[in-house]
């Protein structure tokens, strides 16, 4: 059961929706976490932030992030379509698991969810003086992160799907795999130098890759 959970978790993390979903959870937690500053000692030390300035930033994020998220998905689908015509099936899987594009889409959607949740909480008086200050700091940091990630993503999406970029991605993955194999040629196991007295052929019921094996009975090698 545990082995199946590990395999399924590895497959889920490769899905395109996984990172946006996690960033959405983090954004909701971040928007509600500012409420914990209410009633603490920092309430008398922080400046009083005007609620309209916070709402202005949140409205800007909510109105722009949804458009940018749709644009990001459209651009990624266009790049994936171009890559499917030029790349092999295995290299195409490397293209669609591009970390920069997935992280950018995750931040855009997470910022949109953050702005919606924070606006609703703000309109209902969920934050006091300290809570509004912490929310303002979170909003400024998120706004800065969105700008920096957007600039980096624009540079990456202009290359994503092109043949030369796909070759460089495959080369990087192959380099990491070969380096790991050279470092651990036997996957940190001891090679069996003697002839095996008892052996059994194992046949697979379907096509796939060996991800994990467990040795129940073994003898020491002298």
C-alpha positions in Angstrom: 0.0 0.0 0.0 2.8 2.4 0.9 4.6 1.6 -2.3 1.5 2.4 -4.4 1.1 5.7 -2.5 4.7 6.7 -3.3 4.3 5.8 -7.0 1.0 7.7 -7.3 2.5 10.7 -5.5 5.3 10.8 -8.0 2.9 10.7 -10.8 0.6 13.4 -9.3 3.5 15.8 -8.8 4.2 15.6 -12.6 0.7 16.7 -13.5 0.2 20.3 -14.7 -2.5 21.1 -12.1 -0.6 20.0 -9.0 1.6 23.1 -8.5 -1.2 25.6 -9.1 -3.4 23.7 -6.7 -0.7 23.8 -4.0 -0.1 27.5 -4.6 -3.8 28.1 -4.2 -3.8 26.4 -0.8 -0.7 28.5 0.2 -2.4 31.7 -0.9 -5.5 31.0 1.1 -3.4 30.2 4.2 -1.4 33.4 3.7 -4.5 35.6 3.4 -6.0 34.1 6.5 -2.6 34.0 8.4 -2.5 37.8 8.6 -5.4 37.6 11.0 -3.2 36.0 13.6 -1.4 39.3 14.1 -4.5 40.9 15.5 -4.2 41.5 19.2 -0.4 40.9 19.4 2.3 43.2 20.7 3.0 44.5 17.2 -0.4 46.1 17.1 1.0 49.3 18.7 4.3 49.3 16.7 3.1 49.1 13.1 1.6 52.1 11.2 -2.1 52.2 10.4 -2.5 51.2 6.7 -5.5 52.7 4.9 -7.9 50.0 3.8 -8.4 51.6 0.4 -4.7 51.3 -0.4 -4.8 47.6 0.3 -8.0 47.1 -1.7 -6.5 49.0 -4.6 -3.5 46.6 -4.7 -5.8 43.6 -4.3 -8.1 44.8 -7.1 -5.2 45.3 -9.4 -3.9 41.8 -8.7 -7.3 40.2 -9.1 -8.2 42.0 -12.3 -4.8 41.3 -14.0 -3.9 37.8 -12.7 -6.9 36.1 -14.2 -6.1 37.6 -17.6 -2.4 36.7 -17.3 -3.3 33.2 -16.2 -5.5 32.7 -19.3 -2.7 34.1 -21.4 -0.2 31.8 -19.8 -2.3 28.7 -20.4 -2.8 29.7 -24.0 0.8 30.4 -24.6 1.8 27.1 -22.9 -0.7 25.1 -25.0 0.6 26.8 -28.2 4.2 25.9 -27.2 3.2 22.3 -26.4 1.5 22.0 -29.7 4.6 23.2 -31.5 6.8 20.8 -29.4 4.6 17.9 -30.2 5.3 18.3 -33.9 9.1 18.6 -33.5 9.9 16.5 -30.4 9.9 12.8 -29.8 7.3 11.4 -27.3 9.8 11.1 -24.5 11.3 14.5 -25.0 7.8 16.0 -25.3 7.2 14.8 -21.7 10.2 16.8 -20.6 8.9 19.9 -22.4 5.5 19.8 -20.7 7.1 19.4 -17.2 9.0 22.7 -17.6 9.5 24.1 -14.0 9.6 27.7 -15.0 6.3 27.6 -16.8 4.5 25.6 -14.1 5.8 27.8 -11.4 4.8 30.9 -13.2 1.3 29.6 -13.8 1.0 28.5 -10.2 2.0 32.0 -8.9 -0.4 33.7 -11.2 -3.4 31.6 -10.2 -2.2 31.7 -6.5 -2.0 35.5 -6.6 -5.6 35.7 -8.0 -6.9 33.4 -5.3 -5.0 35.4 -2.6 -6.5 38.7 -3.8 -10.1 37.3 -3.8 -9.8 35.7 -0.4 -8.1 38.8 1.1 -10.6 41.2 -0.4 -13.6 39.2 1.0 -11.9 39.0 4.5 -11.1 42.7 4.3 -14.6 43.8 3.4 -16.0 41.8 6.4 -13.6 43.4 8.9 -11.5 40.3 9.5 -8.3 42.3 10.0 -7.4 44.8 12.7 -4.6 47.3 12.6 -1.8 44.7 12.8 -3.6 42.3 10.5 -4.0 45.0 7.8 -0.3 45.8 8.1 0.7 42.1 7.7 -1.7 41.8 4.8 -0.3 44.9 3.2 3.3 43.4 3.5 2.1 40.1 2.0 0.4 41.9 -0.9 3.5 44.0 -1.7 5.8 40.9 -1.6 3.3 38.9 -3.8 3.1 41.8 -6.2 6.9 42.0 -6.5 7.2 38.2 -7.0 4.5 38.3 -9.7 6.4 41.0 -11.7 9.8 39.2 -11.4 8.3 35.8 -12.3 6.4 37.2 -15.2 9.5 38.7 -16.7 11.3 35.4 -16.3 8.4 33.5 -17.7 8.2 35.7 -20.8 11.8 34.9 -21.6 11.2 31.2 -21.1 7.9 31.0 -23.1 9.6 32.6 -26.1 11.9 29.6 -26.2 9.6 26.8 -25.0 8.6 24.4 -27.8 11.5 25.4 -30.1 13.7 22.6 -31.3 17.0 24.0 -30.0 15.4 24.6 -26.5 14.0 21.1 -26.5 17.4 19.6 -27.3 19.0 21.6 -24.5 16.3 20.3 -22.0 16.9 16.7 -23.1 20.6 17.2 -22.8 20.2 18.6 -19.2 18.0 15.6 -18.2 20.4 13.1 -19.8 23.4 14.8 -18.1 21.7 14.5 -14.7 20.8 10.9 -15.3 24.3 9.9 -16.5 25.9 11.8 -13.6 23.8 9.9 -11.1 24.5 6.6 -12.8 28.3 7.3 -12.7 28.1 8.3 -9.1 26.0 5.2 -8.1 26.3 2.6 -10.9 24.6 -0.1 -8.7 22.0 2.3 -7.1 23.9 2.1 -3.8 23.7 -1.7 -3.8 26.5 -4.2 -3.7 27.3 -6.1 -6.9 27.0 -9.8 -6.8 30.3 -11.2 -8.0 29.6 -14.9 -7.6 27.3 -17.1 -9.6 23.7 -17.1 -8.3 22.7 -20.6 -7.2 18.9 -19.9 -7.0 17.5 -17.6 -9.5 14.0 -16.9 -10.9 12.9 -14.9 -13.9 10.4 -12.2 -13.2 8.0 -11.3 -16.0 5.9 -8.1 -16.1 2.2 -8.0 -16.8 2.4 -4.6 -18.6 5.0 -2.2 -20.1 6.5 0.2 -17.6 9.5 1.3 -15.6 10.9 -0.3 -12.4 10.7 2.4 -9.8 11.2 0.5 -6.6 12.2 -3.0 -5.5 12.4 -4.6 -2.1 14.7 -7.4 -1.2 13.1 -9.7 1.4 15.7 -12.5 1.6 19.4 -12.1 1.0 22.8 -13.7 2.0 25.9 -11.8 2.9 28.7 -11.5 0.4 32.1 -12.3 1.7 
